[in-house]
Amino acid sequence: MTKAKIRTLITKFHFYLLGIALLNFVLKSGIELSLNYKLSFLITLLIYISGIILFLWNFRPFKKIAIYFSVYFITPIFAILFWIFGGIFFGLIVSIVLYPIQPNKLKIEDKNILIYEKAQGFLGPCCPYIITEKQYIVLEKKIKEINLYDQITLDNSSIRNQNGRTELKVSFDEYEFYEPNTTKKDTIILIKTE
């Protein structure tokens, strides 16, 4: 294979994956059905890797398409600068640039129910969660979105199925500012009924 054929093959691969990612985003926003977390994250990584390779390939001699591929090269640089220097300026830039591709963080998985911490960016509010249900092998359907005032962890939450109802039980510490102690409160959130 010649270099031109390899470049054409990588370019086609990049744009096919980009089309799949955009279709996934539209379906996720429209009918709340999307690819599962691991597959969509793998597609995003492959898009970025192929974009960086094509940027470096098209940089010398410079071609106009290199401007498009420069996004895939510059984004990780901003992320590394934020990681090294921190600060609000780099945090805002990284939040704006990475928001479309930032994956939701998987918090709890129980049979067919998955709970993700929704990606909010650098200055996003605390604790929105998305609850999805596995569909077939590679798809997930969004059931509901919840907002809590505390983090969900494996230690303070559990999913239980009883009498055709799927519920999320979360235990929170309620702080009393004038008292030196805390009390535990349980919250039960209905996920779905069958």
C-alpha positions, 0 to 999 in steps of 0.5 A: 500500500502506498502512503496516499492509499493509507492516508485515504483509508485513515481519512475515510475511517475518521469521517465514518466514525465521526458520522457514527458519533454525530448520529449517536449524539442526535439519537441520544438527544432526540429519542434518548437511545444511544450506543453504550458507554464503552463503545461510544468512548472507544469511537471518540478515542479512535476519532481523536487518534485518527484526527491527530495522525491526519493533522500531522500528515497534512501539516507538511506540506500544509493543506486546508484540511489541516485546519479541521484536523488541528482541533484534534491536535490542540484539544489534548494540549489544552487538557495537558496545560489545564492539568499542569497549571490549573486555574479558571482560564484553562479550566473554562477553555478545556470545558468548552472544547471537551464538553461534546466528547466528555464521557459520563462517568459510570457510578453504578451498574446493576444487571440492566440498569446503569447510573452515570454521573452527567458530565457538566464541565469545569463549573457545572453544578453538583450531582446530576445523574442519568439512569439508563437501561441496557437495550440489546447488546450495544444500545442504552435507553435513557430512563430518567435524569435525577439531581441530588445534593450529594455524590452517589457511591457504591458505599451509600447506594444500592439498586433493588427490585421488588414487586415489579419496581426498580428503586435506587436507595441512597443514604446521605449524611445530614449535617447539623451546623449547630450540632457536632454530629450528623444523622443518616437519611435514606432516600428512595428514588423510583427508577421504573415500574414494570 
